[in-house]
Amino acid sequence: MRKTTAFTSVLLALTIASCNKGTELSPREKQELEEETATLLPNEILEQEGIRFVLNYEPQNAQIALQLNKGTGTALSPMSLDQLQPYVNYSVLTDSLPENTEFTIQSDFVSVSSSGTYDITVIGFTNYNTSKRFTVSNLVFSKASQGTRRSILRMKKGLKKYSFYSVQ
């Protein structure tokens, strides 16, 4: 009887141990759970569809285009950024960006007739889990900016969470 009880105890312990191993989350599942449950910082957006970038400035002063690049610093690779309204409204779909990657958003000063300032507002497509918007204000440009490009935001895309950092 003791052998049967001991055998049953060992068998039960092995069954429990194997069940516990089966419920462990993969690293991707852990990251996704963490992103969905963590409190969002003011510079973060939780988004599953896409991100919009809206420029606000006096159009008679300049034409400013946005450029999205994979990477940071000097190692930049251009990425596709949809232009919804020329020199004002841009977007990118979540599926078109690799996960766990850093990006740089740049202002391309196509033409500048007089000095001024501009704002960039970042907006999530949906209200997925308290998605929000935020604005970086009072970015300065001058006539000397014409024909130049300036990095204005660094973006890190996780699985569903986007984090934005000012470059300036």
C-alpha positions as CSV (number, residue, x, y, z in Angstrom):
1,M,0.0,0.0,0.0
2,R,2.9,2.4,0.8
3,K,4.4,1.9,-2.7
4,T,1.0,2.7,-4.3
5,T,0.6,5.8,-2.1
6,A,4.2,6.9,-2.9
7,F,3.7,6.2,-6.6
8,T,0.5,8.2,-6.6
9,S,2.1,11.1,-4.8
10,V,5.0,11.2,-7.3
11,L,2.6,10.9,-10.2
12,L,0.4,13.8,-8.8
13,A,3.5,16.0,-8.2
14,L,4.7,15.4,-11.8
15,T,1.3,16.1,-13.2
16,I,1.1,19.4,-11.3
17,A,4.6,20.4,-12.3
18,S,3.9,19.7,-16.0
19,C,0.7,21.7,-15.8
20,N,2.5,24.7,-14.2
21,K,5.0,24.6,-17.1
22,G,2.3,24.7,-19.6
23,T,0.8,27.9,-18.2
24,E,4.0,29.9,-18.3
25,L,3.7,32.9,-20.6
26,S,6.1,33.3,-23.5
27,P,8.3,36.5,-23.5
28,R,6.0,38.0,-26.1
29,E,2.9,37.3,-24.0
30,K,4.6,38.7,-20.9
31,Q,5.5,41.9,-22.9
32,E,2.0,42.3,-24.3
33,L,0.4,41.8,-20.8
34,E,2.8,44.3,-19.3
35,E,2.1,46.9,-22.0
36,E,-1.7,46.5,-21.6
37,T,-1.7,46.7,-17.8
38,A,1.0,49.3,-17.1
39,T,0.0,52.9,-16.4
40,L,0.8,55.0,-19.4
41,L,3.2,57.8,-19.1
42,P,2.4,61.2,-20.7
43,N,4.7,60.4,-23.6
44,E,3.1,56.9,-24.3
45,I,0.2,55.7,-26.4
46,L,-1.3,52.2,-26.4
47,E,-2.5,51.6,-29.9
48,Q,-3.3,48.6,-32.1
49,E,-4.3,50.2,-35.4
50,G,-2.0,53.2,-36.1
51,I,-0.6,56.6,-35.2
52,R,-1.3,60.0,-36.8
53,F,1.0,63.0,-36.8
54,V,-0.6,66.4,-37.3
55,L,1.5,69.6,-37.9
56,N,0.2,73.0,-36.9
57,Y,1.8,76.1,-38.2
58,E,1.1,79.1,-40.4
59,P,1.1,77.7,-44.0
60,Q,2.1,81.1,-45.5
61,N,5.3,80.9,-43.5
62,A,6.5,77.4,-44.7
63,Q,5.9,74.0,-46.1
64,I,7.0,71.4,-43.6
65,A,6.9,67.7,-44.5
66,L,7.4,64.8,-42.1
67,Q,9.8,61.9,-42.6
68,L,9.7,58.6,-40.6
69,N,12.9,56.7,-40.4
70,K,13.8,53.4,-38.8
71,G,16.7,53.8,-36.4
72,T,18.2,56.7,-34.5
73,G,21.3,58.8,-34.8
74,T,23.0,58.6,-38.2
75,A,21.9,55.1,-39.1
76,L,18.4,55.9,-40.5
77,S,16.3,54.0,-43.1
78,P,13.3,55.8,-44.6
79,M,9.9,54.2,-43.8
80,S,6.6,54.7,-45.5
81,L,4.5,57.5,-43.9
82,D,1.1,58.2,-45.5
83,Q,0.4,61.8,-46.2
84,L,-3.3,62.5,-45.6
85,Q,-3.1,66.2,-46.1
86,P,0.0,67.7,-47.6
87,Y,2.3,69.4,-45.1
88,V,-0.2,68.8,-42.3
89,N,-1.6,65.4,-41.6
90,Y,0.4,62.1,-41.7
91,S,-0.2,58.5,-40.5
92,V,1.3,55.1,-40.2
93,L,-0.3,51.7,-39.6
94,T,0.9,49.6,-36.7
95,D,1.3,46.6,-38.9
96,S,3.8,48.4,-41.2
97,L,6.3,49.0,-38.4
98,P,8.5,46.3,-36.9
99,E,7.9,45.5,-33.2
100,N,10.4,46.5,-30.6
101,T,12.1,49.0,-32.9
102,E,13.2,52.6,-32.6
103,F,12.3,55.3,-35.1
104,T,13.1,58.9,-35.7
105,I,10.6,61.5,-36.9
106,Q,12.0,64.4,-38.8
107,S,10.8,67.7,-40.1
108,D,11.7,68.4,-43.7
109,F,11.6,72.1,-44.4
110,V,10.6,72.1,-48.1
111,S,10.2,75.9,-48.3
112,V,10.4,78.6,-45.7
113,S,9.4,82.2,-46.5
114,S,9.6,83.6,-42.9
115,S,10.5,82.4,-39.4
116,G,7.9,80.9,-37.1
117,T,7.1,78.0,-34.9
118,Y,5.2,74.7,-35.3
119,D,3.6,72.0,-33.2
120,I,3.3,68.3,-33.8
121,T,0.4,66.4,-32.2
122,V,0.6,62.6,-32.0
123,I,-2.7,60.8,-31.9
124,G,-3.7,57.1,-31.7
125,F,-6.3,55.9,-34.3
126,T,-8.4,54.2,-31.6
127,N,-9.3,54.7,-28.0
128,Y,-7.7,51.3,-27.2
129,N,-7.2,51.1,-23.4
130,T,-7.0,54.9,-22.8
131,S,-5.2,55.8,-25.9
132,K,-4.5,59.5,-26.0
133,R,-2.9,62.4,-27.8
134,F,-0.1,64.7,-26.9
135,T,1.6,67.7,-28.5
136,V,5.2,69.0,-28.7
137,S,4.8,72.7,-29.1
138,N,6.8,75.7,-30.2
139,L,9.4,74.0,-32.4
140,V,11.2,76.9,-34.1
141,F,12.1,77.3,-37.8
142,S,13.7,80.2,-39.7
143,K,14.5,81.1,-43.4
144,A,17.8,79.3,-42.9
145,S,15.8,76.1,-42.2
146,Q,14.8,75.9,-45.9
147,G,16.1,72.7,-47.5
148,T,17.2,71.2,-44.2
149,R,15.8,68.3,-42.2
150,R,15.7,68.2,-38.4
151,S,15.0,65.3,-36.1
152,I,12.2,66.2,-33.7
153,L,10.9,63.0,-32.1
154,R,12.3,59.6,-31.3
155,M,9.6,56.8,-31.2
156,K,9.9,53.4,-29.7
157,K,7.3,50.8,-30.8
158,G,6.8,47.8,-28.6
159,L,4.0,45.4,-29.4
160,K,1.1,47.8,-28.8
161,K,2.8,50.6,-26.9
162,Y,4.4,53.6,-28.5
163,S,6.8,55.8,-26.5
164,F,7.9,59.2,-27.8
165,Y,10.9,61.2,-26.8
166,S,11.9,64.7,-27.8
167,V,15.2,64.9,-29.7
168,Q,15.8,68.6,-28.8
